[in-house]
């Protein structure tokens, strides 16, 4: 066993099988080193985030030829081209159980997407409420409107849109475990008739809606499914309606990180912003507004990583065989690594929100500025502010 201090004093690499690690790193670069860590051939002690930041700044994260070949082979085997494979890929990640996600996501909404850290935001709970309210305002959500929440997750957007905007929300999701959880929550809140969730692929939504919301779905479409999925979003929207795409995207055309596809999201593929906008135009959608929230995702991932670390013993206790040390290392790499990816000045991965319409917008149908996004709330203002105050008070007592 050999131990080497890294150039940065905040972490140390300890090699238990130096030759094996060196061979894997020579073939697969950073993937080889990561997989050696997952297998216990090397340990990383100290600040994991700093280790990833240094690796990214030194271009160690660039894929080798062998890694690119593995990535293409992965695509041939696990593409989202069929609905059955897309469902299996989704379940690989999202079927880990509500109890697992509850231990490190925000408590109020359990949003598993980038939060919105406007000035004064002090917790991930507040950031996620900010985000769903930001989305509601962007699509001008009105009482009584029929909106589809593509992907749904644990229902956070659905319940906020119904509670604060009086919308009727239909969710879609391919993961049975999440569908069951959301249905139980709908019954617990007595929202039957106001909220519902359908277990289906987002390409199978059965009708059109006044508004379409897609938060963190597009990056799961797959390399060759972008056009099909964007057309599906357009098909779900009534003429004249508004929608929003919230997704991780590249500026430029790049391969998606193999580590994420192999160990975290098997069918995932990060599209480029340009490809997405081109596909939207071909589908008959007008791009109304584009916002980049890259910096917000770094802060969101910081919060998730801190809670994952703090609650690891409780996570492990849920199922010691499933949530073992290898799982812990993969997820530490995922959470800390992605935080540094969104923070890195050398990166090309961003978080975009695109507001779109089905038909040209006018001065009458959509405001000419973004002022409406930041004006104080009216009817729901007191209750929304009270939620923030309660959360701030609770966290101050912890």
HUZIQUI-V787582 format. One record per backbone hydrogen bond with DSSP energy under -1.0 kcal/mol. CO is the residue of the C=O (numbers start at 0). NH is the residue of the N-H. If there is no record, write none. Layout:
BEGIN
co & nh
CO & NH
CO & NH
END
This chain:
BEGIN
co & nh
1 & 14
3 & 12
7 & 10
9 & 46
11 & 44
12 & 3
13 & 42
14 & 1
16 & 20
17 & 21
18 & 22
19 & 23
20 & 24
21 & 25
22 & 26
23 & 27
24 & 28
27 & 30
28 & 32
29 & 33
30 & 34
31 & 35
32 & 36
33 & 37
34 & 38
35 & 40
36 & 39
40 & 15
40 & 16
42 & 13
44 & 11
46 & 50
47 & 51
48 & 52
49 & 53
50 & 54
51 & 55
52 & 56
53 & 57
54 & 59
55 & 58
58 & 61
63 & 67
64 & 68
65 & 69
66 & 70
67 & 71
68 & 72
69 & 73
70 & 74
71 & 75
72 & 76
73 & 77
81 & 85
82 & 86
83 & 87
84 & 88
85 & 89
86 & 90
87 & 91
89 & 93
90 & 94
96 & 100
97 & 101
100 & 103
100 & 104
115 & 117
117 & 120
122 & 126
123 & 127
124 & 128
125 & 129
126 & 115
126 & 130
127 & 131
128 & 132
129 & 133
130 & 134
131 & 135
132 & 136
133 & 137
134 & 138
135 & 140
136 & 139
141 & 144
144 & 167
145 & 209
145 & 210
146 & 169
147 & 212
148 & 171
150 & 152
151 & 154
154 & 158
155 & 159
156 & 160
157 & 161
158 & 162
159 & 163
160 & 164
160 & 166
161 & 165
165 & 143
167 & 146
168 & 195
169 & 148
170 & 197
171 & 150
172 & 199
174 & 178
175 & 179
176 & 180
177 & 181
178 & 182
179 & 183
180 & 184
181 & 185
182 & 186
183 & 187
184 & 188
185 & 190
186 & 189
190 & 193
190 & 194
193 & 168
195 & 170
197 & 172
197 & 199
200 & 203
208 & 237
210 & 147
211 & 243
212 & 149
213 & 245
216 & 219
217 & 220
218 & 268
224 & 228
225 & 229
226 & 230
227 & 231
228 & 232
229 & 233
230 & 234
231 & 235
233 & 236
235 & 208
237 & 240
240 & 357
241 & 211
242 & 355
243 & 213
244 & 353
245 & 215
246 & 351
248 & 349
249 & 272
256 & 260
257 & 261
258 & 262
259 & 263
259 & 264
264 & 267
270 & 249
271 & 275
272 & 276
273 & 277
274 & 278
275 & 279
276 & 280
277 & 281
278 & 282
279 & 284
280 & 283
285 & 356
288 & 354
290 & 352
292 & 296
293 & 297
294 & 298
295 & 299
296 & 300
297 & 301
298 & 302
299 & 303
300 & 304
301 & 305
302 & 306
303 & 307
304 & 308
305 & 309
306 & 310
308 & 311
310 & 314
311 & 315
312 & 316
314 & 317
318 & 322
321 & 323
323 & 327
324 & 328
325 & 329
326 & 330
327 & 331
328 & 332
329 & 333
330 & 334
331 & 335
332 & 336
333 & 337
334 & 338
335 & 339
336 & 340
337 & 341
338 & 342
339 & 343
343 & 346
347 & 250
349 & 248
350 & 292
351 & 246
352 & 290
353 & 244
354 & 287
354 & 288
355 & 242
356 & 285
357 & 239
361 & 365
369 & 372
370 & 373
377 & 380
379 & 383
380 & 384
381 & 385
382 & 386
383 & 387
384 & 388
385 & 389
386 & 390
387 & 391
388 & 392
389 & 393
390 & 394
391 & 395
392 & 396
END
